[in-house]
């Protein structure tokens, strides 16, 4: 009797099993990446809303309270000695209060917040009216009547201050709600991750088992066979398979190194983005008290009788504060550049407008400017303010490089540049000492400066502005005879990047 056994057949081939497991791993990875991306975008949107509206509202409310208290205090100071300087400072705080109130209206997005601001404005108008009457009575020599009215408006002052506190609490509650929403999202992501991780581990173990049993074990046996037949290298299909496997292992090792490098770059980019947002927030928070310090120094300088040494100290402090304000303004503009507001304009008009703005600076620096222009440049689509800023950065850099004065030449022309087509070309050259060769490759990089007190953002901002216009900024030449930069903008008939 013959025993006939039918060989057992797998329902799924090796290829099908590997594909299914790989598909499962890819799917779980995509789900994890999708959840992470959703979480990051949601968190970023939440943070941007808080930064743009709620945190801005808190800072504005604090500013309103500070300005209101300053006005009340200055009114009291005036009642004591009738010094007109208190009234001048009171007027400044009055204007600052109205400016903060207008800014709060622009950034507010809640109906309840708008109602509170309307009540603040109405109450402040009444308070300002009666406060002016108090001041007038003190000025007319009627202290008794002025004191009685001064006491009466304290309740109005307190009502406005309470409304500011209410407005601040409203946005504090919004921040608290957003924080709770963020916690809920984090918990959901944690639950989903804990669910996806065991599945991914199970799929990875299954895939590893198949790889070891069905692929790596045969390769290992192949390697042992190659050791036993070292004198007679494998040829044919076995030899080709050996070479193929070795090449595959080399590729896997290289891919692993590249993947690790890419992960490190992503982590570093996320850290830099987080630090950039934090630094932008800190810079924005520093700017308001810095402005207040500058205003108070100006007021002190006007009210004090300073000797020459003290006057020199005041000038140094004012100049350093201006330098700090310039650094913060450039940093904020670099981290959060404004959107373009294009108009149809001739670059020649923008050149003339920029030189008019800088006329006093050029004259004080002993710099002469010559314009080589056969006829005004054709029309382009450009944001006038941002283009003037880019051109202004180049001209100011040239002025600062020429310590003892010099010449700046501005040449206008029209040319065809591939692949942009016809462009309006403006060349800005000077006869300064030039840029050192070691710095020429890095001049457009952020925070890179050849000046001791430079921010390193002027040329970077100018380069970004030109790129957003569809043009470009280029260092044409630099040497002992001077430096020349070229700005190019596509002409209106050739530029379609702004059309919608």
C-alpha positions in Angstrom: 0.0 0.0 0.0 1.5 3.2 -1.0 1.3 6.3 1.3 0.6 9.3 -0.8 0.9 12.7 1.0 -0.3 15.8 -0.5 2.2 18.7 0.2 0.7 21.5 2.3 0.2 24.7 0.5 0.3 28.1 2.1 -2.8 30.2 1.5 -0.5 33.3 1.1 2.8 33.4 -0.7 5.9 34.9 0.9 5.5 38.0 -1.2 1.9 38.5 -0.2 2.7 38.1 3.5 5.5 40.7 3.2 3.3 43.1 1.3 0.5 42.8 3.8 2.8 43.3 6.7 4.5 46.2 5.1 1.2 47.7 4.1 0.1 47.4 7.8 3.3 49.1 9.0 3.0 51.8 6.4 -0.7 52.4 7.3 0.0 52.5 11.1 3.0 54.9 10.4 0.8 57.1 8.2 -1.9 57.2 10.9 0.6 58.1 13.5 2.2 60.8 11.3 -1.3 62.1 10.4 -2.3 62.3 14.0 0.9 64.1 14.9 0.5 66.5 12.0 -3.1 67.2 13.0 -1.9 67.8 16.6 0.9 70.1 15.5 -1.3 72.1 13.1 -4.1 72.4 15.7 -1.6 73.5 18.4 0.0 76.0 16.1 -3.4 77.4 15.1 -4.4 77.7 18.8 -1.1 79.4 19.6 -1.3 81.9 16.8 -4.9 82.8 17.8 -3.8 83.3 21.4 -0.8 85.3 20.4 -2.7 87.4 17.8 -5.9 88.1 19.9 -6.0 87.0 23.5 -2.4 87.8 24.6 -2.5 91.1 22.6 -5.8 91.9 24.4 -4.2 91.3 27.8 -1.3 93.5 27.0 -3.6 96.2 25.7 -5.8 96.0 28.8 -2.7 96.4 31.0 -1.6 99.4 28.9 -5.1 101.0 29.3 -4.9 100.6 33.1 -1.4 102.0 33.2 -2.3 105.0 31.1 -5.5 105.7 33.0 -3.6 105.6 36.4 -0.9 107.9 35.0 -3.6 110.4 34.0 -5.2 110.3 37.4 -1.8 110.8 39.1 -0.7 113.6 36.8 -4.0 115.4 37.5 -3.3 115.2 41.2 0.3 116.4 40.7 -1.0 119.4 38.8 -3.4 120.2 41.6 -0.4 120.4 44.0 1.9 122.8 42.2 0.1 123.9 39.0 3.2 123.0 36.9 2.3 123.1 33.2 4.8 120.2 32.5 2.3 117.8 34.2 -0.4 118.9 31.6 2.0 118.2 28.7 2.7 114.7 30.0 -1.1 114.2 30.7 -1.8 115.0 27.1 0.7 112.4 26.0 -0.9 109.7 28.2 -4.3 110.7 26.9 -3.3 110.1 23.3 -1.6 106.8 24.3 -4.9 105.7 26.0 -6.9 106.5 22.8 -4.3 104.7 20.6 -4.5 101.6 22.8 -8.3 101.7 22.8 -8.3 101.8 19.0 -5.8 98.9 18.8 -8.0 96.9 21.2 -11.0 97.5 18.8 -9.0 96.2 15.8 -7.8 93.0 17.5 -11.0 92.1 19.4 -13.1 89.3 18.1 -15.7 88.8 20.9 -19.1 90.5 21.1 -18.7 90.8 24.8 -15.3 92.4 24.4 -16.7 95.0 21.9 -19.4 95.8 24.4 -16.9 96.4 27.2 -14.7 98.5 24.9 -17.7 100.7 24.0 -18.4 101.2 27.7 -14.8 102.0 28.3 -14.8 104.6 25.5 -18.1 106.2 26.7 -16.9 106.3 30.3 -13.5 107.7 29.4 -15.1 110.5 27.3 -17.0 111.6 30.4 -14.0 111.2 32.6 -11.8 113.3 30.3 -14.4 116.0 30.1 -14.8 116.4 33.9 -11.0 116.0 34.4 -10.5 119.0 32.0 -13.0 120.9 34.1 -11.0 120.1 37.3 -7.8 121.3 35.6 -9.5 124.5 34.4 -10.8 125.2 38.0 -7.3 124.7 39.4 -5.9 127.0 36.8 -8.5 129.7 37.5 -7.6 129.7 41.2 -10.7 127.8 42.4 -9.2 125.0 44.4 -12.2 124.3 46.6 -14.6 123.7 43.6 -11.8 121.9 41.8 -11.2 119.5 44.7 -14.9 118.7 45.0 -15.2 117.9 41.3 -11.9 116.0 41.5 -13.4 113.8 44.3 -16.5 113.2 42.2 -14.7 111.9 39.2 -12.9 109.2 41.2 -15.9 107.0 40.8 -15.7 107.4 37.1 -12.0 106.6 37.1 -12.7 103.4 39.2 -15.5 102.4 36.8 -13.3 102.6 33.8 -10.5 100.8 35.6 -13.0 98.0 36.6 -14.1 97.7 32.9 -10.4 97.3 31.9 -10.1 94.5 34.5 -13.2 92.9 33.2 -11.9 93.0 29.6 -8.6 91.5 30.8 -10.5 88.7 32.7 -12.5 87.9 29.6 -9.4 87.1 27.6 -7.8 85.3 30.5 -10.8 83.0 30.5 -10.4 82.5 26.7 -6.8 81.5 27.3 -7.8 79.1 30.0 -10.4 77.5 27.7 -7.8 77.2 25.0 -5.5 75.5 27.5 -8.1 73.0 28.4 -8.8 72.3 24.7 -5.1 71.8 24.2 -5.0 69.3 27.1 -8.0 67.4 25.7 -6.2 67.1 22.3 -3.1 65.9 24.0 -5.0 63.2 25.9 -6.7 62.1 22.7 -3.4 61.9 20.9 -2.0 59.8 23.8 -4.9 57.4 23.6 -4.6 57.0 19.9 -0.8 56.5 20.2 -1.2 53.9 22.9 -3.6 52.1 20.6 -1.5 52.2 17.5 1.8 51.2 19.2 0.9 47.6 20.1 -0.5 47.1 16.6 2.8 48.4 15.1 4.8 46.2 17.4 2.8 43.1 16.5 3.2 43.9 12.8 6.9 44.5 13.2 7.4 41.2 15.1 5.5 39.3 12.4 7.5 40.9 9.7 10.8 40.2 11.5 9.8 36.6 12.0 9.2 36.1 8.3 12.4 38.0 7.4 14.5 35.8 9.7 12.9 32.5 8.9 12.3 32.9 5.2 15.0 35.3 4.0 17.9 35.8 6.5 18.3 32.1 7.4 18.7 31.1 3.8 21.2 33.9 3.3 23.1 32.7 6.4 23.2 29.2 5.0 24.4 30.7 1.7 27.2 32.5 3.5 28.3 29.3 5.2 28.3 27.6 1.8 30.5 30.4 0.4 33.0 29.9 3.3 33.2 26.2 2.5 33.7 26.9 -1.2 36.1 29.9 -0.8 38.5 28.4 -3.3 35.7 28.1 -5.8 33.7 31.3 -5.7 30.0 31.0 -6.4 28.9 31.6 -10.0 25.7 31.7 -11.8 22.5 32.4 -9.9 24.1 31.8 -6.4 26.9 34.3 -7.1 24.5 36.9 -8.4 22.3 36.5 -5.4 25.3 36.9 -3.0 26.3 40.1 -4.7 22.8 41.4 -4.8 22.3 40.7 -1.1 25.6 42.5 -0.2 24.6 45.5 -2.3 21.2 45.5 -0.6 22.8 45.5 2.8 25.0 48.4 1.8 22.0 50.4 0.6 20.1 49.7 3.8 23.0 50.9 5.9 23.3 54.1 3.8 19.5 54.7 4.0 19.6 54.3 7.7 22.3 56.9 8.0 20.4 59.3 5.8 17.2 58.7 7.7 18.9 59.4 11.0 20.4 62.6 9.5 17.0 63.7 8.3 15.4 63.1 11.7 18.1 65.2 13.3 17.5 68.0 10.9 13.7 67.8 11.5 14.2 68.0 15.3 16.6 70.9 14.9 14.2 72.7 12.6 11.4 72.3 15.1 13.6 73.6 17.9 14.6 76.6 15.8 11.0 77.3 14.9 9.9 77.2 18.5 12.8 79.4 19.6 12.0 81.8 16.8 8.4 82.2 17.9 9.4 82.6 21.5 12.0 85.2 20.6 9.5 87.1 18.4 7.1 87.1 21.4 9.8 88.3 23.8 10.9 91.0 21.3 7.3 92.2 21.0 6.9 92.3 24.8 10.2 94.3 25.2 9.3 96.9 22.6 6.4 98.5 24.6 8.4 99.1 27.8 11.3 100.3 25.7 9.1 102.9 24.0 7.8 104.0 27.4 11.4 104.4 28.6 12.2 106.4 25.5 9.2 108.7 26.1 10.1 109.3 29.8 13.7 110.0 29.0 12.5 112.6 26.5 10.2 114.1 29.1 13.0 114.2 31.7 15.4 115.8 29.3 13.0 118.6 28.6 12.2 119.2 32.3 15.7 119.0 33.7 18.5 121.5 33.5 21.5 119.4 32.5 25.2 120.2 32.4 27.2 119.2 29.3 28.4 115.9 30.8 24.8 114.9 31.8 23.6 116.0 28.4 26.2 113.7 26.7 25.0 110.8 29.0 21.4 111.5 28.0 22.4 111.5 24.3 24.3 108.2 24.6 21.3 106.6 26.4 18.9 107.8 23.8 21.1 106.6 21.0 21.4 103.1 22.6 17.6 102.9 23.0 17.2 103.8 19.4 19.6 101.1 18.4 17.7 98.5 20.5 14.4 99.6 19.0 15.9 99.2 15.5 17.2 95.7 16.3 13.8 94.7 17.7 11.9 96.2 14.7 14.1 94.4 12.2 13.8 91.1 14.1 10.0 91.3 14.2 9.8 92.2 10.5 12.1 89.3 9.7 10.2 86.7 11.8 6.7 87.9 10.7 7.1 89.7 7.4 4.0 91.7 6.3 2.0 90.7 3.3 2.5 92.5 0.0 0.1 95.2 -1.1 1.0 95.5 -4.8 0.2 98.6 -6.9 1.0 99.6 -10.4 3.9 102.0 -10.1 7.1 103.1 -11.8 10.3 102.1 -9.9 11.7 105.5 -10.8 9.1 107.2 -8.7 10.0 104.9 -5.8 13.7 105.7 -6.2 12.9 109.4 -6.0 10.6 109.0 -3.0 13.3 107.0 -1.2 16.0 109.6 -1.8 13.6 112.3 -0.6 13.1 110.4 2.7 16.9 110.0 3.1 17.9 113.5 2.1 18.8 114.6 5.6 20.7 111.4 6.3 22.7 111.7 3.1 23.5 115.3 3.7 24.6 114.7 7.3 26.8 111.8 6.1 28.4 113.9 3.3 27.2 111.5 0.6 26.3 112.7 -2.9 23.8 110.7 -5.0 23.7 110.7 -8.8 20.9 109.1 -10.8 21.6 107.9 -14.4 18.2 107.8 -16.0 17.4 108.3 -19.7 13.6 108.0 -19.0 11.4 106.8 -16.2 11.2 103.0 -15.9 8.1 101.2 -17.1 5.3 100.2 -14.7 5.7 97.2 -12.5 3.4 95.5 -9.9 5.1 96.2 -6.6 4.4 97.1 -2.9 5.8 100.7 -2.8 6.5 100.7 1.0 8.4 97.3 1.0 10.3 98.1 -2.2 11.4 101.5 -0.7 12.5 99.6 2.4 14.7 97.3 0.4 16.2 100.2 -1.5 16.6 102.2 1.7 18.6 99.3 3.3 21.1 99.3 0.4 21.5 103.1 0.5 22.0 103.2 4.3 24.5 100.3 4.1 26.4 102.3 1.6 26.3 105.5 3.8 27.6 103.5 6.8 30.4 102.0 4.8 31.7 105.4 3.6 32.7 106.9 7.0 34.1 110.2 5.6 31.5 110.6 2.9 31.5 109.6 -0.7 29.3 109.0 -3.8 26.4 106.8 -4.5 25.3 106.2 -8.1 21.9 104.8 -9.1 21.5 103.5 -12.6 18.2 102.6 -14.1 17.8 100.4 -17.1 15.5 97.8 -18.8 16.8 94.4 -19.8 15.8 90.8 -20.5 16.9 88.2 -17.9 16.2 84.5 -18.3 13.9 83.0 -17.2 12.2 86.2 -15.9 11.9 88.0 -19.2 11.9 91.8 -19.4 12.8 93.4 -16.1 13.3 96.9 -14.6 16.9 96.9 -13.4 18.3 99.3 -10.7 22.0 99.3 -9.9 23.1 100.9 -6.6 26.8 101.5 -6.4 29.1 103.3 -4.0 32.8 104.1 -3.8 33.3 102.7 -0.3 35.9 100.2 0.9 33.9 97.2 -0.4 32.9 93.9 1.3 35.7 91.6 2.5 35.9 88.5 0.2 35.4 86.2 3.3 31.9 87.7 3.9 30.6 87.9 0.3 29.0 84.5 0.3 27.1 85.1 3.5 25.9 88.7 3.2 22.3 87.6 2.5 22.1 85.2 5.4 20.1 86.3 8.5 22.1 87.7 11.5 25.3 88.0 9.5 26.8 91.4 9.6 30.2 93.0 8.9 29.4 95.9 11.3 30.0 95.8 15.0 26.5 97.1 15.9 24.6 95.7 12.9 21.7 93.4 13.2 22.6 91.3 10.2 19.0 91.5 8.9 19.0 94.5 6.5 20.2 92.6 3.4 18.3 89.5 4.3 15.0 91.5 4.5 15.8 93.2 1.2 16.5 89.9 -0.4 13.3 88.5 0.9 11.3 91.5 -0.3 12.7 91.2 -3.9 12.0 87.5 -4.0 8.4 88.0 -2.9 8.0 90.5 -5.8 9.2 87.8 -8.3 12.5 89.6 -8.8 15.9 89.3 -7.2 18.7 91.1 -5.4 22.3 90.4 -6.5 25.8 91.5 -5.5 27.2 92.7 -8.8 30.7 93.6 -7.6 32.7 94.6 -4.5 36.3 95.7 -4.1 38.5 98.6 -3.1 36.7 100.8 -5.6 33.3 100.2 -4.1 30.3 97.9 -4.0 27.4 97.6 -6.5 24.1 95.8 -5.9 21.5 95.0 -8.6 17.7 95.0 -8.0 15.5 93.6 -10.7 11.7 93.6 -10.9 9.5 92.0 -13.7 7.7 94.5 -15.8 3.9 94.8 -15.5 3.2 93.1 -18.9 5.6 90.2 -18.1 4.7 89.7 -14.4 1.8 87.3 -13.8 2.7 86.3 -10.2 0.5 89.0 -8.7 -2.6 88.4 -10.8 -5.5 86.4 -9.4 
